[in-house]
Amino acid sequence: MGKHGKTIRFLGLEWSIAAFIVFILGIIGFIVGLLLIFFFSPIELDFLGVIISISGLITSLTAASRMQLET
């Protein structure tokens, strides 16, 4: 157990449960955005997929970089 309470060991780091959940939700958002881009043809859904993909990627990378700074 680390200084932040319960932790999870993932990718060689000790993640707090909250940061791990944010990271996983970011990855899921990225995948959902890619699915919108690839499987739906209207251009509006493509733009929505790009926005969801980018925001999911930024969310997960932010969570990962915060974990790097805390350790």
C-alpha positions in Angstrom: 0.0 0.0 0.0 1.4 3.4 -1.0 1.0 6.9 0.3 -2.3 7.4 -1.6 -4.2 4.5 -0.2 -5.0 1.4 -2.2 -2.9 1.0 -5.4 -2.8 -1.2 -8.4 0.4 -2.4 -10.1 0.0 -1.8 -13.9 2.6 -1.1 -16.6 5.4 -1.2 -14.0 3.9 1.5 -11.9 1.9 1.7 -8.7 -1.4 3.4 -9.8 -3.9 4.8 -7.4 -7.3 3.3 -8.1 -8.7 6.7 -9.2 -5.9 7.4 -11.7 -6.1 3.8 -13.0 -9.9 4.2 -13.7 -9.3 7.5 -15.5 -6.6 5.9 -17.6 -8.8 3.0 -18.5 -11.8 5.3 -19.3 -9.5 7.3 -21.6 -8.5 4.2 -23.5 -12.1 3.1 -23.8 -13.1 6.6 -25.0 -10.3 6.4 -27.6 -11.5 3.0 -28.8 -15.1 4.2 -29.0 -14.0 7.2 -31.0 -12.2 5.0 -33.5 -15.2 2.8 -33.8 -17.3 5.8 -34.6 -14.9 6.9 -37.3 -14.5 3.4 -38.9 -18.1 2.1 -38.8 -20.3 5.1 -39.3 -20.4 7.0 -42.6 -22.0 10.5 -41.9 -19.4 13.2 -41.7 -20.9 14.5 -38.4 -20.2 11.1 -36.8 -16.7 11.1 -38.1 -16.0 14.5 -36.5 -17.6 13.3 -33.3 -15.4 10.2 -33.4 -12.3 12.3 -33.9 -13.2 14.5 -31.0 -13.9 11.5 -28.7 -10.7 9.8 -29.8 -8.5 12.8 -29.2 -10.1 13.6 -25.8 -9.8 9.9 -24.7 -6.2 9.8 -25.7 -5.4 13.1 -23.9 -7.3 11.9 -20.8 -5.3 8.6 -20.6 -2.0 10.2 -21.4 -2.6 12.9 -18.7 -3.4 10.2 -16.1 -0.3 8.3 -17.1 2.0 11.3 -16.9 0.6 12.2 -13.5 1.5 8.8 -12.3 5.0 9.2 -13.7 5.3 12.5 -11.7 4.0 11.0 -8.5 6.4 8.1 -8.5 
